[in-house]
């Protein structure tokens, strides 16, 4: 089984202190590609340093919607400039979070649009975070795509089947996290069962959302194997084949990884 963890935070507390051991366990579990996601500007250098040091780790640059109020200065130009780095393969995570509302909604939307403009300019994929904001997320994506195409993924998908179809219609990939293994995730399981395999990715969002049978532990990229096995069983597919398909999808979407 060869896997890609399409979204993790290797420089977050819980993983950063034991990063070499975390990476070793991931590789032992068959993980051959990891995308280390940035959520605030102060993380960018550390996230990039890990990607520079580890050949199977790549990076993004971006501002999480929770952080939008604190980063009004991070505009399209700044994102484009940092995205020129050879190990930066995507932009984000960015999007809308109306569940916590840690940042003003208009500021979240403005930040999201700045990220999407950077994706349009660089043709790097956007990594989208959306929670309790389906309508506005879909509307902004459609509006920005109307100005020019760019690729992207809805990360840690927990939205409705209706939103999944909208995202697929816009050409986006959908990434499934360990949440799909939770007993109370019936709606997500129903959606994950029918998602087209050519648009499917798997992630951990480590150190968060450890899947069954690791619930309550610090999440880490090695656990993407457990999510893959659960998802394969849910879909009636072979786990090794699903791992290979989702890994190939990862390299197709994050095209700079394929050239490495």
SEFIKOL-272136 format. One record per residue (C-alpha): residue number from 1; x negated, y, z negated. Coordinates in nm, 2 decimals, m for minus. Each point is the difference from the previous one (the first is absolute). Last residue first. Example, Ala and Ser with C-alpha at 12.3 -4.5 7.8 and 13.67 -1.06 7.14 Angstrom:
2
[2; [m1.37; m0.11; m0.71]]
[1; [0.14; m0.34; m0.07]]
% end
This chain:
260
[260; [m0.99; 1.63; 0.81]]
[259; [0.21; 0.04; 0.31]]
[258; [0.29; m0.19; m0.14]]
[257; [0.00; 0.22; m0.31]]
[256; [0.04; 0.31; 0.21]]
[255; [0.33; m0.14; 0.14]]
[254; [0.19; 0.02; m0.33]]
[253; [0.32; m0.12; 0.16]]
[252; [m0.16; m0.28; 0.21]]
[251; [m0.23; m0.10; m0.28]]
[250; [0.28; m0.02; m0.25]]
[249; [0.22; m0.19; 0.25]]
[248; [m0.28; m0.26; 0.04]]
[247; [m0.01; m0.04; m0.38]]
[246; [0.38; m0.04; m0.01]]
[245; [m0.01; m0.26; 0.27]]
[244; [m0.29; m0.20; m0.16]]
[243; [0.16; 0.01; m0.34]]
[242; [0.33; m0.11; 0.15]]
[241; [m0.17; m0.29; 0.17]]
[240; [m0.17; m0.11; m0.31]]
[239; [0.33; 0.02; m0.20]]
[238; [0.20; m0.20; 0.25]]
[237; [0.34; 0.15; 0.05]]
[236; [0.35; m0.06; m0.14]]
[235; [0.05; 0.38; m0.06]]
[234; [0.02; m0.03; m0.38]]
[233; [m0.27; m0.26; m0.01]]
[232; [m0.23; 0.23; 0.20]]
[231; [0.08; 0.29; m0.23]]
[230; [m0.08; m0.20; m0.31]]
[229; [m0.33; m0.12; 0.15]]
[228; [m0.09; 0.35; 0.12]]
[227; [0.08; 0.15; m0.34]]
[226; [m0.23; m0.25; m0.17]]
[225; [m0.28; 0.07; 0.25]]
[224; [0.03; 0.37; m0.06]]
[223; [m0.09; m0.08; m0.36]]
[222; [m0.38; 0.02; 0.08]]
[221; [0.05; 0.37; 0.06]]
[220; [0.05; 0.08; m0.37]]
[219; [0.30; 0.06; m0.22]]
[218; [m0.06; 0.05; m0.37]]
[217; [0.20; m0.27; m0.18]]
[216; [0.36; 0.02; m0.12]]
[215; [0.12; m0.21; 0.30]]
[214; [m0.27; m0.24; 0.13]]
[213; [0.22; m0.29; 0.11]]
[212; [0.18; 0.20; 0.16]]
[211; [m0.14; 0.31; 0.16]]
[210; [m0.21; 0.27; m0.16]]
[209; [0.17; 0.33; 0.06]]
[208; [m0.27; 0.25; m0.07]]
[207; [m0.39; m0.01; 0.00]]
[206; [0.05; m0.07; 0.28]]
[205; [0.25; 0.11; 0.27]]
[204; [m0.01; m0.37; 0.09]]
[203; [0.06; 0.00; 0.37]]
[202; [0.15; m0.20; 0.29]]
[201; [0.07; 0.12; 0.35]]
[200; [0.28; m0.08; 0.24]]
[199; [0.07; 0.16; 0.34]]
[198; [m0.07; m0.30; 0.22]]
[197; [0.17; m0.23; m0.25]]
[196; [0.34; 0.17; 0.06]]
[195; [0.17; 0.07; m0.33]]
[194; [0.27; m0.26; m0.06]]
[193; [m0.10; m0.16; m0.34]]
[192; [m0.14; 0.33; m0.13]]
[191; [0.34; 0.16; 0.01]]
[190; [0.17; m0.27; m0.20]]
[189; [m0.29; m0.01; m0.24]]
[188; [0.03; 0.37; m0.05]]
[187; [0.36; m0.03; m0.09]]
[186; [m0.07; m0.29; m0.24]]
[185; [m0.28; 0.18; m0.18]]
[184; [0.12; m0.07; m0.36]]
[183; [m0.20; m0.33; m0.02]]
[182; [m0.32; 0.17; 0.10]]
[181; [m0.20; m0.16; 0.28]]
[180; [0.08; 0.28; 0.25]]
[179; [m0.15; 0.25; m0.25]]
[178; [m0.34; m0.15; 0.09]]
[177; [m0.02; 0.24; 0.30]]
[176; [0.15; 0.00; 0.35]]
[175; [m0.13; 0.23; 0.26]]
[174; [0.22; 0.12; 0.29]]
[173; [m0.14; 0.11; 0.34]]
[172; [0.14; 0.30; 0.18]]
[171; [0.12; 0.04; 0.35]]
[170; [0.28; 0.25; m0.07]]
[169; [0.25; m0.28; 0.06]]
[168; [m0.19; m0.20; m0.27]]
[167; [0.04; 0.28; m0.24]]
[166; [0.37; 0.04; 0.07]]
[165; [0.05; m0.38; m0.04]]
[164; [m0.18; 0.00; m0.33]]
[163; [0.21; 0.30; m0.11]]
[162; [0.32; m0.20; 0.06]]
[161; [m0.15; m0.30; m0.18]]
[160; [m0.03; 0.22; m0.30]]
[159; [m0.32; 0.12; m0.17]]
[158; [m0.25; m0.19; m0.20]]
[157; [m0.30; 0.00; 0.24]]
[156; [m0.34; 0.02; m0.17]]
[155; [m0.13; 0.20; 0.30]]
[154; [0.20; 0.13; 0.29]]
[153; [m0.26; m0.02; 0.28]]
[152; [m0.11; 0.23; 0.27]]
[151; [m0.09; 0.08; 0.36]]
[150; [0.01; 0.35; 0.17]]
[149; [0.21; 0.14; 0.28]]
[148; [0.05; 0.36; 0.09]]
[147; [0.23; 0.29; m0.10]]
[146; [0.30; m0.23; m0.02]]
[145; [m0.20; m0.22; m0.23]]
[144; [0.01; 0.29; m0.25]]
[143; [0.38; 0.02; 0.02]]
[142; [0.05; m0.37; m0.03]]
[141; [m0.24; m0.03; m0.29]]
[140; [0.17; 0.30; m0.18]]
[139; [0.35; m0.15; 0.05]]
[138; [m0.10; m0.35; m0.12]]
[137; [m0.17; 0.14; m0.31]]
[136; [0.29; 0.23; m0.07]]
[135; [0.26; m0.27; 0.02]]
[134; [m0.20; m0.27; m0.19]]
[133; [m0.10; 0.22; m0.29]]
[132; [0.05; m0.22; m0.31]]
[131; [m0.36; m0.11; 0.03]]
[130; [m0.22; 0.05; 0.30]]
[129; [m0.38; m0.04; 0.03]]
[128; [m0.12; 0.00; 0.36]]
[127; [m0.35; m0.09; 0.12]]
[126; [m0.04; 0.20; 0.32]]
[125; [m0.20; m0.17; 0.28]]
[124; [m0.29; 0.17; 0.17]]
[123; [0.07; 0.17; 0.34]]
[122; [m0.23; 0.28; m0.11]]
[121; [0.23; 0.30; 0.10]]
[120; [0.33; m0.18; m0.06]]
[119; [m0.13; m0.14; m0.32]]
[118; [m0.10; 0.34; m0.12]]
[117; [0.34; 0.13; 0.09]]
[116; [0.15; m0.28; m0.21]]
[115; [m0.21; 0.10; m0.30]]
[114; [0.11; 0.36; 0.03]]
[113; [0.36; m0.11; 0.03]]
[112; [m0.03; m0.20; m0.32]]
[111; [m0.15; 0.30; m0.18]]
[110; [0.28; 0.22; 0.10]]
[109; [0.26; m0.26; m0.10]]
[108; [m0.16; m0.05; m0.34]]
[107; [m0.01; 0.38; m0.05]]
[106; [0.37; 0.02; 0.09]]
[105; [0.07; m0.28; m0.25]]
[104; [m0.19; 0.17; m0.29]]
[103; [m0.25; m0.25; m0.15]]
[102; [0.04; m0.26; m0.27]]
[101; [0.35; m0.07; 0.14]]
[100; [0.00; m0.35; m0.16]]
[99; [0.25; m0.17; 0.22]]
[98; [m0.01; 0.26; 0.28]]
[97; [m0.33; m0.12; 0.12]]
[96; [m0.08; 0.11; 0.36]]
[95; [m0.29; m0.07; 0.22]]
[94; [m0.38; m0.03; 0.00]]
[93; [m0.25; m0.28; m0.05]]
[92; [m0.15; 0.11; 0.20]]
[91; [m0.20; 0.01; 0.32]]
[90; [m0.16; m0.30; 0.16]]
[89; [m0.33; m0.16; 0.11]]
[88; [m0.25; 0.20; m0.19]]
[87; [m0.32; m0.21; 0.01]]
[86; [m0.14; 0.19; 0.31]]
[85; [0.05; 0.35; m0.17]]
[84; [0.20; 0.21; 0.24]]
[83; [0.29; m0.02; m0.24]]
[82; [m0.16; 0.25; m0.22]]
[81; [0.03; 0.28; 0.26]]
[80; [0.35; m0.10; 0.10]]
[79; [0.12; 0.01; m0.36]]
[78; [m0.15; 0.34; m0.05]]
[77; [0.16; 0.13; 0.32]]
[76; [0.34; m0.14; m0.09]]
[75; [0.02; 0.18; m0.33]]
[74; [m0.13; m0.08; m0.35]]
[73; [0.02; 0.35; m0.16]]
[72; [0.35; m0.06; m0.14]]
[71; [m0.15; m0.29; m0.21]]
[70; [0.13; 0.01; m0.36]]
[69; [0.37; 0.02; 0.10]]
[68; [m0.05; m0.29; 0.24]]
[67; [m0.14; m0.24; m0.26]]
[66; [0.30; m0.22; m0.05]]
[65; [0.05; 0.00; 0.38]]
[64; [m0.34; m0.18; 0.02]]
[63; [m0.27; 0.20; 0.18]]
[62; [m0.22; m0.15; 0.27]]
[61; [m0.32; m0.16; 0.12]]
[60; [m0.01; m0.37; 0.09]]
[59; [m0.28; m0.25; m0.05]]
[58; [m0.14; m0.33; 0.12]]
[57; [m0.13; m0.30; m0.18]]
[56; [m0.15; m0.32; 0.16]]
[55; [m0.35; 0.16; 0.06]]
[54; [m0.03; 0.12; m0.37]]
[53; [m0.23; 0.29; m0.07]]
[52; [0.15; 0.26; 0.24]]
[51; [0.35; m0.10; m0.10]]
[50; [m0.08; 0.03; m0.37]]
[49; [m0.16; 0.34; 0.06]]
[48; [0.31; 0.11; 0.19]]
[47; [0.23; m0.07; m0.29]]
[46; [m0.25; 0.18; m0.23]]
[45; [m0.02; 0.31; 0.22]]
[44; [0.37; 0.02; 0.06]]
[43; [0.12; m0.04; m0.36]]
[42; [0.00; 0.37; m0.09]]
[41; [0.22; 0.07; 0.30]]
[40; [0.29; m0.20; m0.13]]
[39; [0.17; m0.33; 0.10]]
[38; [m0.27; m0.19; 0.18]]
[37; [0.05; m0.36; 0.12]]
[36; [m0.26; m0.28; 0.02]]
[35; [0.10; m0.22; 0.29]]
[34; [m0.13; m0.36; m0.04]]
[33; [m0.11; m0.25; 0.26]]
[32; [m0.13; m0.36; m0.03]]
[31; [0.22; m0.12; m0.29]]
[30; [m0.04; m0.38; m0.02]]
[29; [0.05; m0.05; m0.38]]
[28; [m0.38; m0.02; m0.05]]
[27; [m0.03; 0.34; 0.18]]
[26; [0.25; 0.15; m0.24]]
[25; [m0.17; m0.14; m0.30]]
[24; [m0.33; 0.15; 0.11]]
[23; [0.16; 0.34; 0.06]]
[22; [0.14; 0.00; m0.35]]
[21; [m0.33; m0.10; m0.14]]
[20; [m0.19; 0.28; 0.18]]
[19; [0.27; 0.25; m0.10]]
[18; [0.00; m0.07; m0.37]]
[17; [0.04; 0.35; m0.15]]
[16; [0.17; 0.12; 0.32]]
[15; [0.28; m0.26; m0.02]]
[14; [0.19; 0.08; m0.32]]
[13; [m0.03; 0.38; 0.05]]
[12; [0.05; 0.08; 0.37]]
[11; [m0.30; m0.02; 0.25]]
[10; [0.11; m0.32; 0.17]]
[9; [0.35; 0.14; 0.08]]
[8; [0.16; m0.25; 0.23]]
[7; [0.20; 0.00; 0.32]]
[6; [m0.03; m0.22; 0.31]]
[5; [m0.14; m0.30; m0.18]]
[4; [m0.11; m0.21; 0.30]]
[3; [m0.01; m0.37; m0.02]]
[2; [m0.19; m0.30; 0.14]]
[1; [0.14; m0.34; m0.11]]
% end
